[in-house]
Structure formats: structure tokens, C-alpha cells
């Protein structure tokens, strides 16, 4: 039987941890359950990760990377309003596509704020920074103040996370698809008012 490279094994364990955390929560995410989910010996997990904290650090990195990927994949290279709409839809589609990812992301951030304050903040900070960077790059024709860009990023996160909580609570996909449209309409209404009320930043 061919030997599986350590990097591939670590990736398997991270994906398994996402599934286990989504199902059992942080406290229930034992190394034994994670190894079983990955269909690997427990000894192999401990060989790849000396501590559970090391594994969770990679899970955090995975979550942060996935948020950055969603932002990058949903950058239409358009004006700020169009870009914001696309980013929101991309985030909601990501959550709808994988309720395991949605549950794990929210669980990890909440847990980290209680146990390792900076780690929980860092995941959010990285997601915000990715959104800010994209919004700034699309505002070349009408540059926006940094405060306005920050507000757009905040509203995106608030709407996307609210959608995720509702989706995880009820698990009704058909309702969630309709709620995506409602959530997008809320963003459209807010953007129309907010962007009309602020002057362009001075060059």
C-alpha cells in the first residue's frame, strides 16, 4: 500500500476536524473522533500533530484561507456596489454549500474569543482585510473613504453571518435560497443610501 505524504495526511485531518467540530463542537472534537473521521490510525494523527492545539491551528488557517478564497473568487472587478453584492452572495453560497464549514467557522471563532482572544480576532481580521482590499481596488473611478469601505465590509460580515446562523438553525435549503435574495436586497437598499450620502475621497 503506497505511503501517504505527511502534507496530504495533515490536509485529511484538517478536513476531518472540520466535520467533527461541526457535528460535536469543540469540546467533542477529540483526536480519536477526528482520526476515525479521517479513516486513519490515531497514532498517525499524533505523528502529524503533536498536540490538539497544533491541529486546531491548521484548522484556523484553513478557515481563514477559505474566506480569502471566497473573496478572491467573487471579485467581479466592478464598482464597489456590484463588488459588495457579489462578495455577499459568494459568502452565502459558501455557507450554503457546506453547513459543516459554516458551523465550524462560527464555533471556532466563538471558542477562540473565549480561550485565545487574539486567534479568534485574527480569523475575522483576515476576512475583513481581504474584503477591504477588493473593495479598495474597485473604487478607482470614485475612490471611497476608508471609513466607508470599513462599513461596507462590516455590513457584509454581519449579513453573511446572520444568514449562516439562520441556515444552521433551521437547515431548510429552499427557505435559505429565498433568504439569500432577501439578504441581498437588504444590502442593495443600504448601499444605495450609504454610497449616495458620502462624497468621493480626495485624491
Secondary structure, DSSP 8 states (H G I E B T S, - for coil): -----HHHHHHHHHHHHHHHHHHHHHHH--HHHHHHHTTS-HHHHHHH-SSHHHHHHHHHHHHHHHHHHHHHHT--S--HHHHHHHHHHHHHHHHHH-HHHHHHHHHHHHHHHHH-HHHHHHHHHHHHHHHHHHHHHT-STT---HHHHHHHHHHHHHHHHHHHHHHHHH--HHHHHHHHHHHHHHHHHHHHHHHHSS-----
